[in-house]
């Protein structure tokens, strides 16, 4: 039903093809988020501190995830362009070297984080009891970061070819593993001891290992023939490595600048709102992650379509893909925001029924404030797909730099009492205004809206300057050069 061949990617009805490609990705991302929510769901039945421990580590995990983006998304964009130009040998070469980039970068950052997890968490200013359990959770998750990075890179190659069902299959198996493993390891069953927060991390790690084995089996040609890694592709190609890094590094920087702000914002929340504030922020972050799944799926689908159409020298279709995708997401996310605003209390009670009264009240407020900005948050993803698909990945970096550092963080600092010292990394950033943790919630929503409006204006400017036409010319030139080299 969701099979999309190369001809449809470059010639079929844009809206219909986008939905067909995006649907398995949306389902896959829902499964992925469900995998993340498993920890919050079960630990919410342990204690508020257990939920807060996951929340405190989440921004650091996401910051480290910026290293995964460099290879995974850089590889997807380049493989899609090669596929559009029917350069399958070049696509496989990019895939293998993208995997090597993923492994090298993530091993480099994972080792020191695992060794110094306690010291890193302590810099956030959390109390000793919370810092200890958070460090345990973080160390286990980061230890398997290279496994997830290589898996994501290979999965993105299937996405680049339009085979998004393969990605869905991998994710479903992974979440099934975690659904079984997490409660067993957290609460203990039979000879398995109750490991609490550490058990939640081990369940997630096990799911990642199973997912990597599954996608590598697909890439070897077992039950899939859309994208296959052949033996001749397994060779170090410094040109391909440089190309992946050149396209992916700005995207990693984009992720890095946004996640660093999130790390600092969690520190602000801890100072201004205590455990109740951190728990509320965690609930909101988890729900928002679930809410953006349709936009993320549409972004991934659009990037593949745009890349293939640019490789096929169809810049007008690439532009239309961006415009249609953004319009669809805006309408859907307006409706999604209304639903979340109406049922914020029920969502909080489902995810974390053991929150204190203060924690529940703050969670409901944050969910409602987030809901008001969902349309802008979703639309940003598909606009960025247009720039990324055209290899204009530095735009994503600059856009997030302004959104997070120019808008979100300055507003969030107002949450801290004027007499308090901002404790994240032991740095006093600026005197607060004593507006309370609610200022952080508003900072997130305002930055979402400002970011979308600014990016939209820049998108219309660049398309009038021929962004897609220029990108098609470059993609055609690169594909031809690689095809000649392969011959």
C-alpha positions as CSV (number, residue, x, y, z in Angstrom):
1,X,0.0,0.0,0.0
2,X,2.8,2.4,0.9
3,X,5.2,1.3,-1.8
4,X,6.6,4.3,-3.6
5,X,9.0,3.8,-6.6
6,X,11.6,6.2,-7.9
7,X,9.3,7.3,-10.7
8,X,6.5,8.3,-8.3
9,X,9.0,10.3,-6.2
10,X,9.9,12.5,-9.2
11,X,6.7,12.5,-11.2
12,X,3.6,11.4,-9.1
13,X,1.1,13.8,-7.4
14,X,3.1,15.7,-4.8
15,X,0.6,15.7,-2.0
16,X,-0.3,12.0,-2.4
17,X,3.3,10.9,-2.7
18,X,4.3,12.9,0.3
19,X,1.6,11.3,2.4
20,X,2.6,7.8,1.2
21,X,6.2,8.3,2.0
22,X,5.5,10.1,5.3
23,X,2.9,7.7,6.6
24,X,5.3,4.9,7.6
25,X,7.8,7.5,8.9
26,X,5.1,9.1,11.1
27,X,4.2,5.6,12.4
28,X,7.9,4.9,12.8
29,X,8.4,8.1,14.8
30,X,5.3,7.4,16.9
31,X,6.9,4.0,17.7
32,X,10.2,5.8,18.5
33,X,8.5,8.3,20.8
34,X,6.5,5.5,22.4
35,X,9.8,3.8,23.1
36,X,10.9,7.0,24.9
37,X,7.6,7.4,26.7
38,X,8.0,3.9,28.1
39,X,10.6,5.2,30.6
40,X,8.4,8.1,31.7
41,X,5.3,5.9,32.0
42,X,6.9,3.2,34.2
43,X,9.1,5.6,36.2
44,X,6.1,7.8,36.8
45,X,4.8,4.9,38.9
46,X,8.1,4.8,40.9
47,X,8.5,8.4,42.1
48,X,8.6,12.0,41.1
49,X,12.4,11.9,41.4
50,X,12.6,9.0,39.0
51,X,10.7,11.0,36.4
52,X,12.9,14.1,37.1
53,X,16.0,12.0,36.6
54,X,15.0,11.1,33.0
55,X,14.0,14.8,32.4
56,X,17.4,16.0,33.7
57,X,19.3,13.7,31.4
58,X,17.1,14.2,28.4
59,X,18.6,17.5,27.1
60,X,22.1,16.1,27.5
61,X,21.1,13.0,25.5
62,X,19.6,15.3,22.8
63,X,22.8,17.4,22.8
64,X,24.9,14.3,22.2
65,X,22.3,13.4,19.5
66,X,23.6,16.3,17.5
67,X,26.6,14.1,16.6
68,X,24.3,11.5,15.2
69,X,22.6,14.0,13.0
70,X,25.8,14.9,11.2
71,X,26.1,11.5,9.6
72,X,22.5,10.3,9.5
73,X,20.8,13.3,7.9
74,X,23.9,14.3,5.8
75,X,23.9,10.8,4.4
76,X,20.1,10.8,3.7
77,X,20.3,14.0,1.7
78,X,23.2,12.9,-0.4
79,X,21.9,9.4,-1.0
80,X,18.5,10.9,-2.1
81,X,20.3,13.1,-4.6
82,X,22.3,10.1,-6.0
83,X,19.1,8.0,-6.2
84,X,17.3,10.8,-8.1
85,X,20.2,10.8,-10.6
86,X,20.1,7.0,-10.8
87,X,23.7,6.7,-9.4
88,X,23.1,3.7,-7.2
89,X,26.8,2.9,-6.8
90,X,27.4,6.5,-5.6
91,X,24.5,6.1,-3.2
92,X,26.0,3.0,-1.7
93,X,29.4,4.6,-1.4
94,X,27.9,7.5,0.5
95,X,26.0,5.2,2.8
96,X,29.0,3.2,3.9
97,X,31.2,6.2,4.5
98,X,28.3,7.9,6.2
99,X,28.2,5.0,8.6
100,X,31.9,5.3,9.3
101,X,31.4,9.0,10.0
102,X,28.6,8.1,12.5
103,X,30.7,5.6,14.3
104,X,33.8,7.7,14.5
105,X,32.1,10.8,15.8
106,X,29.8,9.1,18.4
107,X,32.6,6.9,19.9
108,X,34.7,10.1,20.3
109,X,32.0,11.8,22.4
110,X,30.5,8.8,24.1
111,X,33.6,7.6,25.9
112,X,34.3,10.7,28.0
113,X,30.6,11.2,28.8
114,X,30.3,7.6,30.2
115,X,33.4,8.0,32.2
116,X,32.5,11.4,33.7
117,X,28.7,11.2,33.8
118,X,28.4,12.1,37.5
119,X,30.6,15.1,37.2
120,X,28.6,16.3,34.1
121,X,25.3,16.0,35.9
122,X,26.6,17.7,39.0
123,X,27.4,20.8,36.9
124,X,23.7,21.2,36.3
125,X,23.2,22.1,39.9
126,X,20.8,19.2,40.8
127,X,20.7,17.9,44.4
128,X,23.1,15.0,45.1
129,X,20.3,12.3,45.3
130,X,18.9,13.3,42.0
131,X,22.3,13.7,40.4
132,X,23.5,10.2,41.3
133,X,20.5,8.4,39.7
134,X,20.5,10.6,36.7
135,X,24.2,9.9,36.0
136,X,23.6,6.2,36.1
137,X,20.7,6.5,33.6
138,X,22.8,8.8,31.3
139,X,25.9,6.6,31.3
140,X,24.0,3.5,30.2
141,X,22.1,5.4,27.4
142,X,25.3,7.0,26.0
143,X,27.3,3.8,26.1
144,X,25.1,2.5,23.2
145,X,25.0,5.9,21.3
146,X,27.3,4.6,18.5
147,X,25.0,1.7,17.9
148,X,22.0,4.0,17.5
149,X,24.1,6.3,15.2
150,X,25.0,3.6,12.7
151,X,21.5,2.3,12.8
152,X,19.9,5.7,12.1
153,X,22.3,6.3,9.2
154,X,21.5,3.0,7.5
155,X,17.7,3.6,8.1
156,X,18.0,7.0,6.5
157,X,19.3,5.4,3.3
158,X,16.1,3.4,3.0
159,X,14.2,6.6,3.6
160,X,16.2,8.3,0.9
161,X,15.0,5.7,-1.6
162,X,11.4,6.0,-0.5
163,X,11.3,2.6,1.3
164,X,10.0,4.0,4.6
165,X,8.3,0.7,5.5
166,X,11.7,-0.8,6.2
167,X,12.3,1.9,8.8
168,X,8.9,1.3,10.4
169,X,9.6,-2.4,10.7
170,X,12.9,-1.8,12.5
171,X,11.3,0.6,15.0
172,X,8.4,-1.6,15.8
173,X,10.7,-4.5,16.7
174,X,12.8,-2.2,18.8
175,X,9.9,-0.8,20.8
176,X,8.4,-4.3,21.4
177,X,11.7,-5.3,22.9
178,X,11.7,-2.2,25.2
179,X,8.0,-2.7,26.1
180,X,8.8,-6.1,27.5
181,X,12.3,-5.3,28.9
182,X,11.6,-2.0,30.7
183,X,9.0,-3.1,33.3
184,X,10.9,-6.3,33.9
185,X,14.2,-4.5,34.5
186,X,12.6,-1.6,36.4
187,X,10.5,-3.5,38.9
188,X,12.2,-6.9,38.8
189,X,10.5,-10.2,37.8
190,X,11.6,-13.6,39.1
191,X,15.5,-13.8,39.2
192,X,15.8,-10.3,37.6
193,X,16.4,-7.8,40.3
194,X,14.5,-4.4,40.5
195,X,16.9,-1.9,38.9
196,X,14.7,1.2,38.9
197,X,16.1,4.0,36.7
198,X,19.0,1.9,35.6
199,X,16.6,-0.8,34.4
200,X,14.8,1.7,32.2
201,X,18.1,2.7,30.6
202,X,19.1,-0.9,30.0
203,X,15.8,-1.7,28.3
204,X,16.3,1.3,25.9
205,X,19.9,0.1,25.2
206,X,18.8,-3.4,24.4
207,X,16.1,-2.1,22.0
208,X,18.8,-0.1,20.2
209,X,21.0,-3.1,19.7
210,X,18.2,-5.2,18.3
211,X,17.2,-2.4,15.9
212,X,20.7,-2.2,14.5
213,X,20.8,-5.9,13.8
214,X,17.5,-5.7,12.1
215,X,18.3,-2.8,9.7
216,X,21.7,-4.3,8.8
217,X,19.9,-7.5,7.8
218,X,17.7,-5.5,5.5
219,X,20.8,-3.7,4.0
220,X,22.3,-7.1,3.3
221,X,19.3,-7.9,1.1
222,X,17.3,-10.1,3.5
223,X,13.6,-9.5,2.6
224,X,14.3,-6.0,1.1
225,X,15.7,-5.1,-2.3
226,X,15.1,-1.3,-2.5
227,X,18.4,-0.4,-1.0
228,X,21.3,-2.9,-0.6
229,X,24.9,-2.5,0.5
230,X,27.1,-4.5,-1.8
231,X,30.6,-5.7,-1.1
232,X,32.3,-3.2,-3.5
233,X,30.8,-0.3,-1.5
234,X,32.8,-1.2,1.6
235,X,35.8,1.0,1.1
236,X,37.0,4.2,2.7
237,X,36.3,7.1,0.4
238,X,37.7,10.4,1.8
239,X,35.8,12.4,-0.8
240,X,32.5,10.8,0.3
241,X,33.4,11.4,4.0
242,X,34.1,15.1,3.4
243,X,30.9,15.4,1.5
244,X,28.8,13.8,4.3
245,X,30.5,16.0,6.9
246,X,30.1,19.2,4.8
247,X,26.3,18.6,4.4
248,X,25.7,17.2,7.8
249,X,27.9,19.4,10.0
250,X,25.7,22.4,9.9
251,X,22.7,20.2,10.8
252,X,24.7,18.8,13.7
253,X,25.5,22.4,14.7
254,X,21.8,23.3,14.4
255,X,20.9,20.4,16.7
256,X,23.7,21.3,19.0
257,X,22.8,25.0,19.5
258,X,19.2,24.1,20.2
259,X,20.0,21.3,22.6
260,X,22.6,23.3,24.5
261,X,19.9,25.8,25.2
262,X,17.7,23.0,26.4
263,X,20.4,21.8,28.8
264,X,20.7,25.4,30.2
265,X,16.9,25.8,30.3
266,X,16.6,22.6,32.4
267,X,19.1,24.2,34.8
268,X,16.9,27.3,34.9
269,X,13.8,25.1,35.6
270,X,15.6,23.3,38.4
271,X,16.5,26.7,40.1
272,X,13.1,28.3,39.6
273,X,10.8,25.4,39.9
274,X,12.6,22.6,41.8
275,X,11.6,18.9,41.3
276,X,8.0,19.8,40.5
277,X,9.2,22.2,37.8
278,X,11.6,19.7,36.3
279,X,8.9,17.0,36.4
280,X,6.4,19.3,34.6
281,X,9.0,20.3,32.0
282,X,9.7,16.6,31.4
283,X,6.1,15.8,30.9
284,X,5.7,18.7,28.5
285,X,8.9,17.7,26.6
286,X,7.8,14.1,26.2
287,X,4.3,15.1,24.9
288,X,5.8,17.7,22.6
289,X,8.1,15.1,21.2
290,X,5.1,12.9,20.5
291,X,3.2,15.9,19.0
292,X,5.9,16.8,16.4
293,X,6.0,13.2,15.0
294,X,3.8,14.0,12.0
295,X,5.9,17.1,11.2
296,X,9.1,15.1,11.6
297,X,7.8,12.4,9.3
298,X,6.8,14.9,6.7
299,X,10.2,16.6,7.0
300,X,12.0,13.3,6.4
301,X,9.7,12.4,3.5
302,X,10.1,15.9,1.9
303,X,13.9,15.9,2.2
304,X,14.0,12.6,0.3
305,X,11.5,13.8,-2.4
306,X,13.3,17.2,-2.7
307,X,16.7,15.5,-3.0
308,X,15.5,13.1,-5.6
309,X,13.8,15.8,-7.6
310,X,16.9,18.0,-7.5
311,X,19.0,15.0,-8.6
312,X,16.5,14.5,-11.5
313,X,16.7,18.2,-12.4
314,X,13.1,19.1,-11.4
315,X,13.6,22.2,-9.2
316,X,10.0,23.4,-9.5
317,X,8.7,20.1,-8.2
318,X,11.2,20.4,-5.3
319,X,9.8,23.8,-4.4
320,X,6.2,22.6,-4.7
321,X,7.0,19.7,-2.4
322,X,8.1,22.1,0.3
323,X,5.1,24.4,-0.1
324,X,2.5,21.6,-0.1
325,X,4.1,19.8,2.9
326,X,4.2,23.0,5.0
327,X,0.5,23.8,4.2
328,X,-0.5,20.3,5.2
329,X,1.4,20.4,8.5
330,X,0.1,23.9,9.4
331,X,-3.5,22.7,9.1
332,X,-3.0,19.5,11.0
333,X,-1.0,21.1,13.8
334,X,-3.6,23.8,14.4
335,X,-6.1,21.0,15.1
336,X,-3.6,19.1,17.3
337,X,-3.0,22.2,19.4
338,X,-6.7,22.5,20.1
339,X,-6.9,18.9,21.3
340,X,-3.9,19.2,23.6
341,X,-5.2,22.4,25.1
342,X,-8.5,20.8,25.9
343,X,-7.2,17.6,27.4
344,X,-4.0,18.8,29.1
345,X,-5.1,17.6,32.5
346,X,-6.0,14.1,31.3
347,X,-2.7,13.8,29.4
348,X,-0.7,14.7,32.6
349,X,-2.6,12.2,34.7
350,X,-2.0,9.4,32.1
351,X,1.7,10.0,31.9
352,X,2.6,10.8,35.5
353,X,-0.3,10.1,37.9
354,X,1.9,10.3,41.0
355,X,3.0,14.0,40.6
356,X,2.5,16.3,43.5
357,X,-0.3,18.9,43.2
358,X,2.3,21.6,42.3
359,X,3.9,19.3,39.7
360,X,0.5,18.5,38.1
361,X,-0.6,22.2,38.0
362,X,2.6,23.2,36.3
363,X,2.4,20.3,33.8
364,X,-1.1,21.2,32.7
365,X,-0.1,24.9,32.3
366,X,3.0,23.9,30.2
367,X,1.0,21.6,27.9
368,X,-1.5,24.4,27.2
369,X,1.1,27.0,26.5
370,X,2.9,24.6,24.1
371,X,-0.4,23.8,22.3
372,X,-0.8,27.4,21.3
373,X,2.5,27.3,19.3
374,X,2.2,23.9,17.7
375,X,1.3,25.2,14.3
376,X,4.5,27.2,14.2
377,X,6.6,24.3,15.6
378,X,5.3,21.9,12.9
379,X,5.6,24.3,10.0
380,X,9.2,25.0,10.8
381,X,10.1,21.3,10.2
382,X,8.8,21.3,6.6
383,X,10.3,24.7,5.7
384,X,13.7,23.4,6.9
385,X,13.2,20.3,4.7
386,X,13.3,22.6,1.7
387,X,16.6,24.1,2.7
388,X,18.1,20.8,3.8
389,X,17.0,19.0,0.6
390,X,18.7,21.7,-1.4
391,X,21.9,21.1,0.7
392,X,21.4,24.6,2.2
393,X,21.9,23.1,5.7
394,X,23.7,26.2,7.1
395,X,20.3,27.9,7.0
396,X,19.0,25.4,9.6
397,X,21.9,26.1,11.8
398,X,21.5,29.9,11.7
399,X,17.7,29.7,12.1
400,X,18.0,27.7,15.3
401,X,20.8,29.9,16.6
402,X,18.5,32.9,16.4
403,X,15.5,31.0,17.7
404,X,17.1,29.4,20.7
405,X,19.8,31.9,21.7
406,X,18.3,35.1,20.5
407,X,14.7,34.5,21.7
408,X,14.2,31.4,23.9
409,X,17.1,31.7,26.3
410,X,16.9,35.4,27.1
411,X,13.2,35.1,28.0
412,X,13.8,31.9,30.1
413,X,16.4,33.6,32.2
414,X,13.6,35.8,33.6
415,X,12.3,32.8,35.5
416,X,15.2,32.9,38.0
417,X,14.8,34.9,41.1
418,X,16.8,38.1,41.1
419,X,18.7,37.0,44.2
420,X,19.5,33.5,42.9
421,X,22.5,32.3,41.0
422,X,21.9,30.3,37.8
423,X,23.4,27.0,38.6
424,X,23.9,25.3,35.2
425,X,27.6,24.5,34.8
426,X,28.1,26.8,37.8
427,X,27.8,29.9,35.6
428,X,25.8,33.0,36.6
429,X,24.4,34.1,33.2
430,X,22.4,37.1,34.1
431,X,20.2,38.3,37.0
432,X,16.7,36.9,36.8
433,X,13.5,38.8,37.1
434,X,11.7,36.4,39.4
435,X,8.9,35.6,37.0
436,X,8.9,32.0,38.1
437,X,9.2,28.8,36.1
438,X,6.2,29.8,33.9
439,X,8.5,32.2,32.1
440,X,10.4,29.2,30.7
441,X,7.2,27.8,29.4
442,X,6.3,31.0,27.6
443,X,9.9,31.3,26.3
444,X,9.5,28.0,24.4
445,X,6.2,29.0,22.8
446,X,7.3,32.5,21.8
447,X,10.5,31.2,20.2
448,X,8.5,28.7,18.2
449,X,6.3,31.4,16.7
450,X,9.1,33.9,16.0
451,X,11.3,31.2,14.5
452,X,8.6,30.0,12.0
453,X,7.7,33.5,10.9
454,X,11.3,34.5,10.4
455,X,12.2,31.3,8.5
456,X,9.1,31.6,6.3
457,X,10.1,35.1,5.2
458,X,13.6,33.9,4.4
459,X,12.3,30.9,2.5
460,X,10.2,33.2,0.1
461,X,13.2,35.4,-0.4
462,X,15.6,32.5,-1.3
463,X,13.2,30.8,-3.6
464,X,12.8,34.0,-5.6
465,X,16.6,34.1,-5.9
466,X,16.6,30.6,-7.5
467,X,17.6,28.4,-4.6
468,X,16.1,25.2,-6.0
469,X,17.3,25.8,-9.5
470,X,20.9,26.4,-8.3
471,X,20.7,23.2,-6.1
472,X,19.5,21.1,-9.1
473,X,22.4,22.3,-11.1
474,X,24.8,21.4,-8.4
475,X,23.2,18.0,-7.7
476,X,23.3,17.1,-11.4
477,X,27.0,18.1,-11.6
478,X,27.9,16.1,-8.5
479,X,26.0,13.0,-9.7
480,X,27.6,13.1,-13.1
481,X,31.1,13.5,-11.6
482,X,30.5,10.5,-9.3
483,X,29.0,8.4,-12.1
484,X,32.1,9.1,-14.2
485,X,34.4,8.2,-11.3
486,X,32.5,4.9,-10.8
487,X,33.0,4.0,-14.5
